[in-house]
Amino acid sequence: QVQLVESGGGLVQAGGSLTLSCAASGTIFAINMGWYRQAPGKQRELVAAITWDGRTNYADSVKGRFTISKGNAKNTVYLQMNSLKPEDTAIYYCKANLGSNDYWGQGTRVTVSA
């Protein structure tokens, strides 16, 4: 069983910063992880991803503002969000990939006020 728990969501004003955390348990160390988000009335989209060996990629809309990183000792992934915009408002989901399986957390809500 793989469990993912997100934390760090909240309400911030435009231009502010927020850091999301995702803790994964019940899986191996070398896993691929990523952050997705789903805004009101829209489908879920990829925000950022990091491979087991540290390679990262980002959606164009967040490139230069968001940074994804992985903890060294624990299966934990972070999303540092800077220069937040109202359009970043969404529920953010952590995803872990293990072999052919994807595992999802319950999500954490991020609201950016104008």
C-alpha positions in Angstrom: 0.0 0.0 0.0 1.3 3.5 -1.0 0.0 6.5 0.9 0.5 10.1 0.0 -0.3 13.0 2.3 -0.2 16.6 1.1 0.1 19.6 3.3 0.9 23.3 3.2 -2.1 24.6 1.3 -3.8 27.8 2.3 -4.8 31.3 1.3 -2.2 33.8 0.1 -2.4 37.1 -1.7 -1.1 37.5 -5.2 2.7 37.8 -5.3 3.1 35.8 -2.2 4.7 32.4 -1.7 3.6 29.0 -0.4 5.3 25.7 0.0 3.5 22.4 -0.4 4.7 19.1 1.0 3.9 15.5 0.1 4.9 12.6 2.2 4.9 9.2 0.7 5.0 6.0 2.7 4.8 2.3 1.8 6.9 2.6 -1.3 10.6 2.4 -2.5 13.1 5.2 -2.4 13.6 5.5 -6.1 10.3 6.8 -7.3 9.0 9.4 -9.7 6.8 12.1 -8.1 4.9 15.0 -9.3 2.4 17.7 -8.6 -0.9 18.2 -10.4 -3.6 20.7 -9.9 -7.3 21.1 -10.7 -8.8 24.5 -10.8 -12.6 25.1 -10.5 -14.3 24.1 -13.7 -11.1 22.7 -15.3 -9.5 19.3 -15.6 -6.5 18.2 -13.7 -3.1 19.2 -15.2 0.5 18.6 -14.6 2.4 21.3 -12.7 5.8 19.8 -12.0 7.5 16.4 -11.9 10.8 15.1 -10.5 12.3 11.7 -11.4 14.1 9.4 -9.0 17.5 10.7 -10.1 16.5 14.4 -9.7 15.5 15.5 -13.2 12.7 18.0 -13.2 10.2 19.5 -15.6 7.5 22.1 -15.3 4.4 23.3 -17.0 5.1 26.5 -19.0 2.7 28.4 -16.8 4.7 27.9 -13.7 8.3 27.8 -15.0 10.5 30.2 -13.2 8.0 30.6 -10.4 7.7 27.1 -8.9 10.4 24.7 -7.8 9.9 21.0 -7.2 12.4 19.1 -5.0 12.7 15.8 -3.2 13.9 15.1 0.3 17.1 13.2 0.6 16.2 10.7 3.4 12.4 10.4 3.1 10.1 9.9 0.2 9.0 13.5 0.4 8.4 16.0 -2.4 8.1 19.7 -2.1 6.6 22.4 -4.3 7.9 25.9 -3.6 5.6 28.4 -5.2 6.6 32.0 -5.6 5.0 35.0 -7.3 1.6 33.4 -7.0 -1.2 34.5 -9.2 -5.0 34.2 -8.8 -5.0 31.7 -11.7 -2.8 29.4 -9.5 -5.9 28.8 -7.3 -6.6 25.1 -7.4 -6.5 21.9 -5.4 -3.0 20.5 -5.7 -2.5 16.8 -5.8 0.7 14.8 -5.2 1.3 11.8 -7.4 3.8 9.0 -7.0 4.7 6.5 -9.7 5.9 3.0 -8.8 6.4 0.7 -11.8 3.2 0.7 -13.8 1.1 2.2 -11.0 0.2 5.7 -10.1 -0.8 6.8 -6.6 -2.6 10.0 -5.6 -3.0 12.0 -2.5 -6.2 13.6 -1.4 -5.1 17.1 -2.3 -4.5 20.4 -0.6 -6.3 23.6 -1.5 -4.4 26.7 -2.6 -6.3 30.0 -2.9 -4.6 33.1 -4.2 -6.5 36.3 -3.7 -6.1 39.3 -6.0 
